[in-house]
C-alpha cells in the first residue's frame, strides 16, 4: 500500500491566521487538488492530518468542521481526486493531548487504522510541528513553501532528511517520477 499524509491548511488550502472557520474561507491552493488526483492515479491512499484547535477555542463546532471538509471532498471530486480519510485534533495546546501535532498521537492512529508502519511514508506539511509529528515515527518529511512553509524554512530546525518543495504539486511530481 502506498500512503501519503498531508497537512490541510497551508498545504491543500490557503491558511489563515484567524483559522478557517467556515466553508467559504476554505480555498484550495492552485494545483493542490490536481496533485491529489495525480496521487490517486498513481495508487496512493491520501490521508489528511490536521490540527483544528478552532473547535477547542469555540471558533467553530463539529458540524462546521464537517461542512468545511465536505467542501474539500466535493472540490476534490470535481477534478477527479479523493481523500481517503481525514484525521484531526480538536484540542488547544493548553489541553496537552497526545494527538495535537507536534506530538505523534494522530500519526500513530493513522498507522493503526491502516495497519502499517509510517517508516518512509511521505508526510507533507508547511510547519515544523507537521514535520516533527511524522518524522518521529520514521516518515519522510516534505516541507512545502506554501502557507507557513517559507517562514518554517527560514526558522530552521527541520527534521533530518526533510525535502523542500515549492508546493504540493511539486512534491507529487517528484513522488510519481520515482
Protein Blocks (a to p, Z undefined) as FASTA:
>chain_A
ZZddddfehplmccdfkbpabfklpccdehklmmmmmmmmnopacddddddfklmnopac
fklmmmmmmmmmmmmmmnopacfbdcddfbdfklopaklcfbfklmmmmmmmnopafehi
acddfbfklmmmmmmnopacdddfehjlmmmmmngoiaehiacdfblmlmmmmmmmZZ
